[in-house]
Amino acid sequence: MPSTAFVDEKVFKKLEEINKESRNQKKSLFPEHEFLVACLRMGLKIEDLKILTYVDVLKIFISFFDNDKEEENGTRMATQEDIQNLVARM
């Protein structure tokens, strides 16, 4: 079965693009477990993973990845919570 059997075309193209940009290309020893750890770090719970499809989770990963890139390249406006946290530290 081809690797694209469970991934829609847009997601597959975006993953290829991300892989080309990535400089750290190491072979994963336990890819299934790394996937699970990434989901848990992102805030998804096991119950969420029972409902979501693999493609849904990949789209969430891509959204997180793109948001991180935007924050690196530009500046972000401080929220009221950020301001309150800063003032509380003074």
C-alpha positions in Angstrom: 0.0 0.0 0.0 1.5 3.4 -0.9 2.4 5.8 1.8 -0.2 8.3 0.6 -3.1 5.9 1.2 -4.1 7.5 4.4 -3.0 11.1 3.7 -4.8 13.6 1.5 -2.8 15.2 -1.3 -2.5 18.7 0.3 -1.2 17.2 3.6 1.3 15.0 1.7 2.6 18.0 -0.3 3.0 20.2 2.9 4.8 17.4 4.7 7.2 17.0 1.8 7.8 20.8 1.9 8.5 20.7 5.6 10.9 17.7 5.3 12.9 19.6 2.6 13.2 22.6 5.0 14.2 20.5 7.9 17.9 20.3 8.5 17.8 17.6 11.2 17.0 14.5 9.2 17.7 11.6 11.5 16.1 8.2 11.3 13.6 7.6 14.1 14.0 4.5 16.3 10.3 4.4 17.5 8.3 6.6 15.1 4.9 5.5 16.5 5.9 6.5 20.0 7.4 9.8 18.8 4.1 10.5 17.1 2.3 9.8 20.4 4.7 12.0 22.4 4.3 14.9 19.9 0.5 14.6 20.2 0.7 14.6 24.0 3.1 17.6 24.0 0.7 19.5 21.8 -2.0 19.0 24.3 -4.0 16.2 22.7 -5.3 13.5 25.0 -5.6 9.8 24.3 -9.4 10.3 24.1 -8.8 12.9 21.4 -6.7 10.5 19.4 -9.5 7.9 19.6 -11.8 10.3 17.8 -9.4 12.1 15.4 -8.1 10.5 12.2 -4.4 10.4 11.3 -4.9 13.1 8.7 -6.7 15.3 11.2 -3.7 15.0 13.6 -1.2 15.8 10.7 -3.2 18.9 9.8 -3.0 20.0 13.4 0.8 19.4 13.4 1.1 21.4 10.2 -0.9 24.3 11.7 1.3 24.3 14.8 4.4 24.2 12.6 3.3 27.1 10.5 2.3 29.2 13.5 5.7 28.6 15.1 7.4 29.8 11.8 5.3 32.9 11.7 6.2 33.8 15.3 9.9 33.3 14.6 9.9 35.7 11.6 7.7 38.4 13.0 6.8 40.0 16.2 3.7 39.1 18.2 1.4 41.6 19.9 1.4 41.1 23.7 -1.9 40.0 25.1 -3.4 41.4 28.3 -2.3 38.2 30.1 1.3 38.7 28.9 1.3 42.2 30.3 -0.2 41.1 33.6 2.5 38.4 33.9 5.2 40.9 33.2 3.9 43.4 35.7 3.6 40.7 38.3 7.3 39.8 38.0 8.4 43.4 38.7 
